[in-house]
Amino acid sequence: MKKRTWPLLGELFVTFLKVGPVTFGGGYAMIPAIEREVVDKRAWIPEHEMSDVLSVAGSAPGGIGVNAAAFVGYRMAGLAGAAAAVLGITLPTFLLALALSLIYANVGHYPKIEAALQGIHAAIFGLIIVAAYRMGRQAVYDKTTFASAVCTLVLLLSAPVHPLFVIAAGLWLGIVVVMIKQKLGIVVQFSGKTAEEANSTGTGHKYADYFIADGI
């Protein structure tokens, strides 16, 4: 975790302030913009860790974009960083949503407005596909994770199962599979790395970094 300074808090706020207004569709549509700012431009978080942040953010209650902002902000500057990032990503979105709601109430029935919204729907779909592809590159790296992804997709499409139960089942299934592999002497991989490689590079303990302050 980096030192909590006012310039860093300001940079977190401005970074996520820019993300909010340009990601129509919210949620998963925000992921490509967040990754571009956090991973590519500023290198605050490595790409392989960003996929873990998004996994945790998607599992937690609330929007994945806001949750990801909170995780990144906390990683960089503690609670103050989380607050700055969340405020930055939500403030412009709230103001834009309020303004668009007032406009839509008056002109939403016009054919040209309806056509424009259809175009926005298509663009959002494309953003979600890109986000799914980038997450898939990091999340699916062996037969077990591929089978898990396929089973999850089939289950959600074919049965009226709440996603929360699928996430909880995936959590425990992952723990059980890793324990079984270790007992059988099978090399366990985490995000394309073995357990030994992950521990040697520090990524095996990355979840603790999001919730435990320095020195504790």
C-alpha positions in Angstrom: 0.0 0.0 0.0 1.4 3.4 -0.9 1.7 6.3 1.4 -1.5 8.3 1.9 -0.8 11.7 0.4 -3.1 14.4 -0.8 -1.7 14.3 -4.4 -2.4 10.5 -4.5 -5.9 11.0 -3.2 -6.5 13.7 -5.7 -5.1 11.4 -8.5 -7.4 8.6 -7.4 -10.4 10.9 -7.4 -9.6 12.4 -10.8 -8.8 9.0 -12.4 -12.2 7.5 -11.4 -13.9 10.8 -12.1 -12.9 10.3 -15.7 -14.1 6.7 -15.8 -17.6 7.4 -14.6 -19.0 9.7 -17.4 -17.5 7.7 -20.3 -18.8 4.2 -19.4 -22.5 4.2 -20.3 -24.0 1.0 -19.1 -22.2 1.0 -15.8 -21.1 -2.3 -14.1 -19.2 -4.5 -16.5 -19.2 -1.8 -19.1 -16.8 0.1 -16.8 -14.2 -2.7 -16.6 -12.3 -1.9 -19.9 -12.0 1.8 -18.9 -10.9 1.0 -15.3 -8.3 -1.5 -16.6 -7.0 1.1 -19.0 -6.6 3.7 -16.3 -5.4 1.5 -13.5 -3.3 -1.1 -15.3 -2.1 0.3 -18.6 -1.7 4.0 -17.9 -0.7 4.2 -14.2 0.5 0.6 -13.4 -1.1 0.8 -10.0 -2.1 -2.9 -10.1 -0.6 -5.7 -12.3 -2.9 -7.2 -14.9 -3.1 -10.6 -13.2 -4.1 -9.0 -9.9 -6.7 -6.8 -11.6 -8.6 -10.0 -12.7 -8.7 -11.0 -9.0 -9.9 -7.5 -8.0 -12.7 -7.8 -10.5 -13.6 -11.3 -9.3 -13.9 -10.1 -5.7 -15.7 -6.9 -6.8 -18.2 -9.0 -8.8 -18.8 -11.3 -5.8 -19.5 -8.4 -3.3 -22.8 -6.7 -3.1 -23.3 -3.6 -5.2 -22.0 -2.5 -8.6 -18.8 -4.1 -9.8 -17.4 -0.8 -11.1 -17.9 1.0 -7.7 -16.6 -2.1 -5.8 -13.5 -2.2 -8.1 -12.9 1.5 -7.5 -13.1 0.9 -3.7 -10.6 -2.0 -3.9 -8.1 -0.1 -6.0 -8.4 3.0 -3.8 -7.9 1.0 -0.6 -4.9 -0.8 -2.1 -3.3 2.5 -3.0 -4.2 4.7 0.0 -6.3 2.9 2.6 -9.8 4.0 3.6 -9.2 7.6 2.4 -8.2 6.2 -1.0 -11.3 4.0 -1.2 -13.5 7.0 -0.3 -11.8 9.2 -3.0 -12.1 6.5 -5.7 -15.8 5.8 -4.9 -16.7 9.5 -4.8 -14.9 10.0 -8.1 -16.6 7.2 -9.9 -20.1 7.8 -8.5 -20.4 11.6 -8.5 -20.4 12.3 -12.3 -22.6 9.2 -12.8 -25.2 10.4 -10.4 -25.3 13.8 -11.9 -25.5 12.5 -15.5 -28.2 9.9 -14.5 -30.2 12.7 -12.9 -29.9 15.0 -15.9 -30.7 12.1 -18.4 -33.7 11.1 -16.4 -35.1 14.6 -16.6 -34.4 14.7 -20.3 -35.8 11.2 -21.0 -39.0 12.0 -19.2 -39.7 14.8 -21.7 -38.3 13.5 -25.0 -37.9 9.7 -24.5 -40.9 8.9 -26.8 -39.4 10.5 -29.9 -38.3 7.9 -32.5 -34.8 9.4 -32.9 -34.2 9.1 -29.2 -35.3 5.5 -29.2 -33.0 4.8 -32.1 -30.1 6.4 -30.3 -30.8 4.2 -27.2 -30.7 1.1 -29.4 -27.3 2.1 -30.6 -26.1 2.6 -27.0 -27.4 -0.9 -26.1 -25.3 -2.4 -28.9 -22.2 -0.5 -27.8 -22.7 -1.6 -24.2 -23.0 -5.2 -25.3 -19.6 -4.9 -27.1 -18.0 -3.4 -24.0 -19.3 -6.3 -21.9 -17.9 -8.8 -24.4 -14.5 -7.2 -24.3 -14.6 -7.2 -20.4 -15.5 -10.9 -20.4 -12.7 -11.8 -22.8 -10.1 -10.0 -20.8 -11.3 -11.5 -17.5 -11.4 -14.9 -19.2 -7.8 -14.7 -20.3 -6.8 -14.4 -16.6 -9.4 -16.6 -15.0 -9.4 -19.7 -17.3 -6.0 -21.2 -17.4 -6.4 -25.0 -16.9 -9.0 -27.8 -17.4 -10.5 -27.2 -13.9 -11.2 -23.5 -14.4 -12.5 -24.1 -17.9 -14.9 -26.8 -16.7 -16.0 -24.5 -13.9 -16.7 -21.6 -16.3 -18.6 -23.9 -18.7 -20.7 -25.4 -16.0 -21.5 -22.0 -14.5 -22.6 -20.7 -17.9 -24.8 -23.7 -18.6 -26.3 -23.5 -15.1 -27.2 -19.8 -15.3 -28.7 -20.2 -18.7 -30.7 -23.3 -18.1 -31.8 -23.1 -14.5 -33.5 -20.3 -12.3 -30.5 -20.2 -10.0 -29.6 -17.0 -8.2 -26.0 -15.8 -9.1 -25.2 -15.5 -5.4 -25.5 -19.2 -4.9 -23.3 -19.9 -7.9 -20.6 -17.5 -6.6 -20.8 -19.2 -3.1 -20.7 -22.7 -4.7 -17.7 -21.6 -6.8 -15.9 -20.3 -3.7 -16.2 -23.6 -1.8 -15.6 -25.7 -4.9 -12.3 -23.9 -5.5 -11.2 -24.6 -2.0 -12.2 -28.3 -2.2 -10.5 -28.8 -5.5 -7.2 -27.2 -4.4 -7.2 -29.4 -1.2 -7.9 -32.5 -3.2 -5.1 -31.7 -5.7 -2.6 -31.0 -2.9 -3.5 -34.3 -1.2 -3.0 -36.2 -4.5 0.3 -34.4 -5.1 -0.9 -32.5 -8.1 0.7 -29.2 -8.9 -1.8 -26.4 -8.0 -2.0 -23.4 -10.3 -3.2 -19.9 -9.3 -3.8 -17.5 -12.3 -1.5 -19.5 -14.5 1.2 -19.8 -11.7 1.9 -22.7 -9.4 1.3 -22.2 -5.7 5.1 -22.1 -5.1 5.5 -19.4 -7.8 2.6 -17.4 -6.5 4.0 -17.4 -2.9 7.5 -16.6 -4.1 6.2 -13.5 -6.0 3.9 -12.5 -3.2 0.7 -12.9 -5.3 -0.4 -15.9 -3.2 -1.2 -13.4 -0.4 -2.6 -10.6 -2.5 -6.1 -10.8 -1.1 -4.8 -9.9 2.3 -3.2 -6.7 0.9 -6.7 -5.3 0.2 -8.0 -5.6 3.7 -4.9 -5.5 6.0 -3.1 -2.2 6.6 0.7 -2.0 6.5 2.4 -3.1 9.6 -0.6 -5.2 10.9 
